[in-house]
Amino acid sequence: MKFRIILSVWTALFLSTAVLSAAQKERATNDDIFMNPESLIRGLYAAVSIDPGSTYDWNYVKKFFIPDVVFAVRMTRTSMAVLNLDEFVEWFKGDVKKYKMDERGFEETIQKIKMTVFGDMAQCFVVYKARLKTQIDAPGTLGLDSFGLMKKDGRWWVVSITNDIVTPQRPLPEELR
């Protein structure tokens, strides 16, 4: 009986150490995405894409941005809004609830990236397609994000995002098609 208890404790310790080690390796890999501008952008799109039945890790999403980041986003067909980080997260949470993104899954996939890096700054245009994952046959919504990035404290950060949605009246610029 005593042997079984010792064996169970040892097995639990071994398994928890193995799980912790795997989590630390994944964390180190995730931290690598902050080391260059393109991996930062690709990591952000991955962070805002979820499978059906999943939830967002908002603390992780916030790690991509400097605290004073500025979002200029398309709110309706005729209006834009300027948001800070907390306002952006609350707006996004509203969409998660409204469109049941946690139940249906959501993804923003990069269609094209145009990146310019100079020293510790970068400008990046991303053409993306957004869609609910349960709507596989739906064409999705095409949009354009413009990112201002900076390198600070040994890693890259998003300083600003300006976003707009592609429409027949507002097509993509030729160089981004």
ChimeraX commands (.cxc) that place a marker at each C-alpha (Angstrom):
marker #1 position 0.00,0.00,0.00 radius 0.5
marker #1 position 2.79,2.41,0.95 radius 0.5
marker #1 position 4.61,1.52,-2.29 radius 0.5
marker #1 position 1.49,2.37,-4.35 radius 0.5
marker #1 position 1.23,5.78,-2.68 radius 0.5
marker #1 position 4.91,6.53,-3.29 radius 0.5
marker #1 position 4.58,5.30,-6.90 radius 0.5
marker #1 position 1.49,7.50,-7.42 radius 0.5
marker #1 position 3.21,10.57,-5.97 radius 0.5
marker #1 position 6.33,9.95,-8.08 radius 0.5
marker #1 position 4.23,9.44,-11.22 radius 0.5
marker #1 position 2.27,12.65,-10.54 radius 0.5
marker #1 position 5.51,14.60,-9.99 radius 0.5
marker #1 position 7.05,13.16,-13.15 radius 0.5
marker #1 position 3.98,13.96,-15.26 radius 0.5
marker #1 position 3.64,17.49,-13.87 radius 0.5
marker #1 position 7.34,18.13,-14.55 radius 0.5
marker #1 position 6.94,16.83,-18.12 radius 0.5
marker #1 position 3.85,19.00,-18.68 radius 0.5
marker #1 position 5.60,22.04,-17.18 radius 0.5
marker #1 position 8.64,21.43,-19.36 radius 0.5
marker #1 position 6.44,21.21,-22.48 radius 0.5
marker #1 position 4.63,24.40,-21.45 radius 0.5
marker #1 position 7.95,26.19,-20.92 radius 0.5
marker #1 position 9.15,25.08,-24.38 radius 0.5
marker #1 position 5.91,26.31,-25.97 radius 0.5
marker #1 position 6.20,29.60,-24.08 radius 0.5
marker #1 position 9.78,30.06,-25.32 radius 0.5
marker #1 position 8.64,29.32,-28.87 radius 0.5
marker #1 position 5.77,31.81,-28.50 radius 0.5
marker #1 position 8.17,34.46,-27.19 radius 0.5
marker #1 position 10.27,33.99,-30.34 radius 0.5
marker #1 position 7.44,35.52,-32.39 radius 0.5
marker #1 position 8.21,38.91,-30.83 radius 0.5
marker #1 position 11.79,38.87,-32.18 radius 0.5
marker #1 position 11.06,40.05,-35.74 radius 0.5
marker #1 position 8.32,42.16,-37.34 radius 0.5
marker #1 position 6.85,39.53,-39.65 radius 0.5
marker #1 position 6.58,36.84,-36.98 radius 0.5
marker #1 position 4.97,39.42,-34.68 radius 0.5
marker #1 position 2.30,40.15,-37.30 radius 0.5
marker #1 position 1.72,36.48,-38.13 radius 0.5
marker #1 position 1.53,35.67,-34.42 radius 0.5
marker #1 position -1.08,38.37,-33.85 radius 0.5
marker #1 position -3.34,37.00,-36.59 radius 0.5
marker #1 position -2.95,33.53,-35.07 radius 0.5
marker #1 position -3.80,34.91,-31.60 radius 0.5
marker #1 position -7.10,36.41,-32.80 radius 0.5
marker #1 position -8.11,33.22,-34.64 radius 0.5
marker #1 position -9.83,30.52,-32.57 radius 0.5
marker #1 position -11.37,27.12,-33.13 radius 0.5
marker #1 position -15.04,26.43,-32.38 radius 0.5
marker #1 position -15.52,25.87,-28.66 radius 0.5
marker #1 position -12.38,27.85,-27.75 radius 0.5
marker #1 position -11.95,31.10,-25.86 radius 0.5
marker #1 position -9.59,34.00,-26.30 radius 0.5
marker #1 position -6.53,34.56,-24.14 radius 0.5
marker #1 position -6.83,38.34,-23.96 radius 0.5
marker #1 position -3.71,38.69,-21.79 radius 0.5
marker #1 position -1.71,36.98,-24.52 radius 0.5
marker #1 position -3.30,39.11,-27.26 radius 0.5
marker #1 position -2.39,42.26,-25.31 radius 0.5
marker #1 position 1.30,41.22,-25.26 radius 0.5
marker #1 position 1.61,42.24,-28.93 radius 0.5
marker #1 position 0.94,45.93,-28.24 radius 0.5
marker #1 position 2.66,48.77,-26.45 radius 0.5
marker #1 position 0.37,49.99,-23.63 radius 0.5
marker #1 position -0.47,53.23,-25.49 radius 0.5
marker #1 position -1.24,51.56,-28.84 radius 0.5
marker #1 position -3.73,53.38,-31.08 radius 0.5
marker #1 position -6.37,51.55,-33.11 radius 0.5
marker #1 position -8.20,53.33,-35.93 radius 0.5
marker #1 position -10.85,50.85,-37.06 radius 0.5
marker #1 position -13.79,50.63,-39.40 radius 0.5
marker #1 position -16.84,50.48,-37.12 radius 0.5
marker #1 position -19.63,50.74,-39.71 radius 0.5
marker #1 position -19.82,51.26,-43.46 radius 0.5
marker #1 position -19.59,55.00,-42.95 radius 0.5
marker #1 position -17.63,55.51,-39.73 radius 0.5
marker #1 position -14.20,54.96,-38.23 radius 0.5
marker #1 position -13.27,55.13,-34.55 radius 0.5
marker #1 position -10.04,55.60,-32.62 radius 0.5
marker #1 position -9.66,53.18,-29.70 radius 0.5
marker #1 position -7.10,52.44,-27.03 radius 0.5
marker #1 position -6.13,48.87,-26.14 radius 0.5
marker #1 position -8.83,48.29,-23.54 radius 0.5
marker #1 position -11.53,49.79,-25.77 radius 0.5
marker #1 position -10.37,47.63,-28.67 radius 0.5
marker #1 position -10.51,44.45,-26.56 radius 0.5
marker #1 position -14.00,45.35,-25.30 radius 0.5
marker #1 position -15.16,46.05,-28.88 radius 0.5
marker #1 position -13.70,42.71,-30.03 radius 0.5
marker #1 position -15.35,40.91,-27.07 radius 0.5
marker #1 position -18.65,42.43,-28.19 radius 0.5
marker #1 position -18.16,40.94,-31.65 radius 0.5
marker #1 position -17.22,37.57,-30.11 radius 0.5
marker #1 position -20.54,37.57,-28.26 radius 0.5
marker #1 position -22.61,39.04,-31.12 radius 0.5
marker #1 position -21.35,36.58,-33.75 radius 0.5
marker #1 position -20.86,33.64,-31.33 radius 0.5
marker #1 position -17.24,33.40,-32.40 radius 0.5
marker #1 position -16.31,31.27,-29.39 radius 0.5
marker #1 position -18.93,28.69,-30.47 radius 0.5
marker #1 position -18.40,28.96,-34.22 radius 0.5
marker #1 position -14.69,29.69,-34.38 radius 0.5
marker #1 position -13.16,32.66,-36.12 radius 0.5
marker #1 position -10.12,33.25,-38.26 radius 0.5
marker #1 position -8.29,36.06,-39.93 radius 0.5
marker #1 position -5.96,34.65,-42.55 radius 0.5
marker #1 position -3.20,36.67,-44.13 radius 0.5
marker #1 position -3.60,36.95,-47.89 radius 0.5
marker #1 position -0.63,39.26,-48.51 radius 0.5
marker #1 position 2.00,41.11,-46.47 radius 0.5
marker #1 position 3.98,44.14,-47.60 radius 0.5
marker #1 position 6.63,45.00,-45.00 radius 0.5
marker #1 position 9.21,47.78,-44.88 radius 0.5
marker #1 position 11.76,47.70,-42.06 radius 0.5
marker #1 position 14.21,50.48,-41.26 radius 0.5
marker #1 position 16.29,50.20,-38.10 radius 0.5
marker #1 position 13.96,49.83,-35.13 radius 0.5
marker #1 position 10.79,50.74,-37.01 radius 0.5
marker #1 position 8.61,48.96,-39.52 radius 0.5
marker #1 position 5.50,49.64,-41.56 radius 0.5
marker #1 position 3.39,46.69,-42.59 radius 0.5
marker #1 position 0.31,46.37,-44.78 radius 0.5
marker #1 position -1.66,43.15,-44.40 radius 0.5
marker #1 position -4.47,42.08,-46.68 radius 0.5
marker #1 position -6.52,39.60,-44.67 radius 0.5
marker #1 position -9.68,37.55,-44.96 radius 0.5
marker #1 position -11.94,37.22,-41.92 radius 0.5
marker #1 position -14.60,34.54,-41.54 radius 0.5
marker #1 position -16.38,32.33,-39.05 radius 0.5
marker #1 position -14.87,28.86,-39.19 radius 0.5
marker #1 position -18.27,27.18,-39.41 radius 0.5
marker #1 position -18.92,29.06,-42.65 radius 0.5
marker #1 position -16.31,27.25,-44.75 radius 0.5
marker #1 position -18.05,28.00,-48.04 radius 0.5
marker #1 position -18.54,31.71,-47.24 radius 0.5
marker #1 position -16.16,34.05,-49.07 radius 0.5
marker #1 position -15.28,35.93,-45.87 radius 0.5
marker #1 position -14.62,39.62,-45.52 radius 0.5
marker #1 position -11.51,41.09,-47.10 radius 0.5
marker #1 position -9.81,43.84,-45.15 radius 0.5
marker #1 position -6.61,45.85,-44.99 radius 0.5
marker #1 position -4.61,46.53,-41.85 radius 0.5
marker #1 position -1.77,49.03,-41.66 radius 0.5
marker #1 position 0.62,48.45,-38.76 radius 0.5
marker #1 position 3.19,50.79,-37.26 radius 0.5
marker #1 position 5.80,48.71,-35.43 radius 0.5
marker #1 position 8.81,49.45,-33.27 radius 0.5
marker #1 position 11.61,47.51,-31.67 radius 0.5
marker #1 position 12.07,48.30,-28.00 radius 0.5
marker #1 position 13.53,46.37,-25.06 radius 0.5
marker #1 position 14.83,43.64,-27.38 radius 0.5
marker #1 position 11.53,42.80,-29.07 radius 0.5
marker #1 position 9.01,44.13,-31.60 radius 0.5
marker #1 position 5.73,45.82,-30.64 radius 0.5
marker #1 position 2.62,47.03,-32.44 radius 0.5
marker #1 position 2.40,50.81,-31.94 radius 0.5
marker #1 position -0.64,51.47,-34.15 radius 0.5
marker #1 position -3.16,49.75,-36.38 radius 0.5
marker #1 position -5.38,51.39,-38.96 radius 0.5
marker #1 position -8.02,49.10,-40.45 radius 0.5
marker #1 position -10.49,49.29,-43.29 radius 0.5
marker #1 position -12.72,46.84,-45.13 radius 0.5
marker #1 position -12.56,46.25,-48.88 radius 0.5
marker #1 position -15.77,47.10,-50.76 radius 0.5
marker #1 position -16.61,47.63,-54.44 radius 0.5
marker #1 position -16.46,51.37,-53.75 radius 0.5
marker #1 position -13.17,50.99,-51.82 radius 0.5
marker #1 position -11.09,48.34,-53.65 radius 0.5
marker #1 position -7.58,47.35,-52.63 radius 0.5
marker #1 position -4.79,49.51,-54.03 radius 0.5
marker #1 position -3.20,47.89,-57.07 radius 0.5
marker #1 position 0.12,47.19,-55.28 radius 0.5
marker #1 position -1.69,45.12,-52.62 radius 0.5
marker #1 position -3.78,42.94,-54.94 radius 0.5
marker link #1:1,2 radius 0.2
marker link #1:2,3 radius 0.2
marker link #1:3,4 radius 0.2
marker link #1:4,5 radius 0.2
marker link #1:5,6 radius 0.2
marker link #1:6,7 radius 0.2
marker link #1:7,8 radius 0.2
marker link #1:8,9 radius 0.2
marker link #1:9,10 radius 0.2
marker link #1:10,11 radius 0.2
marker link #1:11,12 radius 0.2
marker link #1:12,13 radius 0.2
marker link #1:13,14 radius 0.2
marker link #1:14,15 radius 0.2
marker link #1:15,16 radius 0.2
marker link #1:16,17 radius 0.2
marker link #1:17,18 radius 0.2
marker link #1:18,19 radius 0.2
marker link #1:19,20 radius 0.2
marker link #1:20,21 radius 0.2
marker link #1:21,22 radius 0.2
marker link #1:22,23 radius 0.2
marker link #1:23,24 radius 0.2
marker link #1:24,25 radius 0.2
marker link #1:25,26 radius 0.2
marker link #1:26,27 radius 0.2
marker link #1:27,28 radius 0.2
marker link #1:28,29 radius 0.2
marker link #1:29,30 radius 0.2
marker link #1:30,31 radius 0.2
marker link #1:31,32 radius 0.2
marker link #1:32,33 radius 0.2
marker link #1:33,34 radius 0.2
marker link #1:34,35 radius 0.2
marker link #1:35,36 radius 0.2
marker link #1:36,37 radius 0.2
marker link #1:37,38 radius 0.2
marker link #1:38,39 radius 0.2
marker link #1:39,40 radius 0.2
marker link #1:40,41 radius 0.2
marker link #1:41,42 radius 0.2
marker link #1:42,43 radius 0.2
marker link #1:43,44 radius 0.2
marker link #1:44,45 radius 0.2
marker link #1:45,46 radius 0.2
marker link #1:46,47 radius 0.2
marker link #1:47,48 radius 0.2
marker link #1:48,49 radius 0.2
marker link #1:49,50 radius 0.2
marker link #1:50,51 radius 0.2
marker link #1:51,52 radius 0.2
marker link #1:52,53 radius 0.2
marker link #1:53,54 radius 0.2
marker link #1:54,55 radius 0.2
marker link #1:55,56 radius 0.2
marker link #1:56,57 radius 0.2
marker link #1:57,58 radius 0.2
marker link #1:58,59 radius 0.2
marker link #1:59,60 radius 0.2
marker link #1:60,61 radius 0.2
marker link #1:61,62 radius 0.2
marker link #1:62,63 radius 0.2
marker link #1:63,64 radius 0.2
marker link #1:64,65 radius 0.2
marker link #1:65,66 radius 0.2
marker link #1:66,67 radius 0.2
marker link #1:67,68 radius 0.2
marker link #1:68,69 radius 0.2
marker link #1:69,70 radius 0.2
marker link #1:70,71 radius 0.2
marker link #1:71,72 radius 0.2
marker link #1:72,73 radius 0.2
marker link #1:73,74 radius 0.2
marker link #1:74,75 radius 0.2
marker link #1:75,76 radius 0.2
marker link #1:76,77 radius 0.2
marker link #1:77,78 radius 0.2
marker link #1:78,79 radius 0.2
marker link #1:79,80 radius 0.2
marker link #1:80,81 radius 0.2
marker link #1:81,82 radius 0.2
marker link #1:82,83 radius 0.2
marker link #1:83,84 radius 0.2
marker link #1:84,85 radius 0.2
marker link #1:85,86 radius 0.2
marker link #1:86,87 radius 0.2
marker link #1:87,88 radius 0.2
marker link #1:88,89 radius 0.2
marker link #1:89,90 radius 0.2
marker link #1:90,91 radius 0.2
marker link #1:91,92 radius 0.2
marker link #1:92,93 radius 0.2
marker link #1:93,94 radius 0.2
marker link #1:94,95 radius 0.2
marker link #1:95,96 radius 0.2
marker link #1:96,97 radius 0.2
marker link #1:97,98 radius 0.2
marker link #1:98,99 radius 0.2
marker link #1:99,100 radius 0.2
marker link #1:100,101 radius 0.2
marker link #1:101,102 radius 0.2
marker link #1:102,103 radius 0.2
marker link #1:103,104 radius 0.2
marker link #1:104,105 radius 0.2
marker link #1:105,106 radius 0.2
marker link #1:106,107 radius 0.2
marker link #1:107,108 radius 0.2
marker link #1:108,109 radius 0.2
marker link #1:109,110 radius 0.2
marker link #1:110,111 radius 0.2
marker link #1:111,112 radius 0.2
marker link #1:112,113 radius 0.2
marker link #1:113,114 radius 0.2
marker link #1:114,115 radius 0.2
marker link #1:115,116 radius 0.2
marker link #1:116,117 radius 0.2
marker link #1:117,118 radius 0.2
marker link #1:118,119 radius 0.2
marker link #1:119,120 radius 0.2
marker link #1:120,121 radius 0.2
marker link #1:121,122 radius 0.2
marker link #1:122,123 radius 0.2
marker link #1:123,124 radius 0.2
marker link #1:124,125 radius 0.2
marker link #1:125,126 radius 0.2
marker link #1:126,127 radius 0.2
marker link #1:127,128 radius 0.2
marker link #1:128,129 radius 0.2
marker link #1:129,130 radius 0.2
marker link #1:130,131 radius 0.2
marker link #1:131,132 radius 0.2
marker link #1:132,133 radius 0.2
marker link #1:133,134 radius 0.2
marker link #1:134,135 radius 0.2
marker link #1:135,136 radius 0.2
marker link #1:136,137 radius 0.2
marker link #1:137,138 radius 0.2
marker link #1:138,139 radius 0.2
marker link #1:139,140 radius 0.2
marker link #1:140,141 radius 0.2
marker link #1:141,142 radius 0.2
marker link #1:142,143 radius 0.2
marker link #1:143,144 radius 0.2
marker link #1:144,145 radius 0.2
marker link #1:145,146 radius 0.2
marker link #1:146,147 radius 0.2
marker link #1:147,148 radius 0.2
marker link #1:148,149 radius 0.2
marker link #1:149,150 radius 0.2
marker link #1:150,151 radius 0.2
marker link #1:151,152 radius 0.2
marker link #1:152,153 radius 0.2
marker link #1:153,154 radius 0.2
marker link #1:154,155 radius 0.2
marker link #1:155,156 radius 0.2
marker link #1:156,157 radius 0.2
marker link #1:157,158 radius 0.2
marker link #1:158,159 radius 0.2
marker link #1:159,160 radius 0.2
marker link #1:160,161 radius 0.2
marker link #1:161,162 radius 0.2
marker link #1:162,163 radius 0.2
marker link #1:163,164 radius 0.2
marker link #1:164,165 radius 0.2
marker link #1:165,166 radius 0.2
marker link #1:166,167 radius 0.2
marker link #1:167,168 radius 0.2
marker link #1:168,169 radius 0.2
marker link #1:169,170 radius 0.2
marker link #1:170,171 radius 0.2
marker link #1:171,172 radius 0.2
marker link #1:172,173 radius 0.2
marker link #1:173,174 radius 0.2
marker link #1:174,175 radius 0.2
marker link #1:175,176 radius 0.2
marker link #1:176,177 radius 0.2
view
